[in-house]
Amino acid sequence: MLSIGQGFLRHFINIFSASVLTGGALSTFTLSGWFVIPVFAGIYGITNLTMRSIQKFRKRRHSGLTRVEFKHVDEQLKIANQKIAVLNKYYLQVRSMNSFKQLHEIARVSKNIVKLVRAEPAKFFAAESFFYAHLDSAVTLTEKYSLLSRQPVKDSELTIALADTRETLNDLTELLKLDLKQTIASDIETLHLEIDFAKHSQQKRKKELEWRGDDQ
């Protein structure tokens, strides 16, 4: 659930720390060259686990979730990423440009939801329908559609099946967009509050300036 930036920072600090500590160990103890790599790897592994635990603890505390909730969300994000990888594989296999755009949109919206929840784990509970139902449906339908669309024989039955699947995928895309909207609902509400506060502050400031002008 940690961001890519946090991962890069952690690895940079770990490599630096391991290098310094390994150098210190070599200068303090008489070690042959064969021990340099094991010592470096051991120090790196320990510092990496320690920093990762600290980063996760800070993120969990900031999210306001319990340890169990945070772990559950983390697991669901990993599962969702695996399913999105499947979506990416199948939408690249379709031959129709319209179908490609449709399946690409499904993958794009799904990635956005996962990205939002990764940044703010508490948003998971606003997008439970996505993680527990809609994403599974998207993977299943995309897989079937990709398979059928690549068949060399297109009889009337297959054509009807493809048309029905496209229509269902359109409906599913709208559901995913609703999931996305629900996920950012709290952000929109916060934005409205900030806008209202800014307008109120501006009006208050304007009245203060008008009163000062009248006094003069």
C-alpha positions, 0 to 999 in steps of 0.5 A: 500500500506504500507509494512508489516514492516511499519505496524509492526513498526507503531503498535509497536510505537503506543502500546508504545506511548499509554501505556506511555500516558495512564500511564501519564493520570492515574498518573495525573487524578484520574481514575478508572480501568474501564477507562484504556481500553477506554483511551488506545484504544482511544490513540492507535486509534489516534496515529495509524491514525496519523502515518498511514497518515504520512507513506502514505504521505511520500510514496506518495511523494517519488513515485512522484504520485499525491494524486489522482493517489496514491489513485487509485493505492492503490485501484487497489492493494486491488482489485488485492489482492482479486483476487489473493486470489481467484486464491490461492483458486482455484489452490489448488482444482485441482487434476492434478499435472501439472495443479497445477503447471500451476495455481501456476505459474500464482498466483506466477507471479501475486503476484510478480507484485503486490509486485513490485507495492506496493513497487514502486507505479509508476510501476503501469502504466507499468503494467496496462494491468495486473491490468485491463485485464490479472488478470481478465482473469486468475481468470475467467479461473482458476475458470472454469478450477478448476470446470471442472477438478473436475467433475466425468464424463470425456466425450470427450467434457469435455476433449477437453474443459479442453485441450483448457483451459490449452492451453489458460492458458499457453498463459495467463501465458506468457502474465503475464510474459511479464507484469512482465518484463514490470514492472521491465523494468525500474529496468533493465535499471537502472542496465545497467546504473550502470554497465556501470558506474562501468565499466567506473570508473574501466577503468578510474581508471586503466588508472590513475594507468597506467599513474602513473606507466609510470611517475615513 
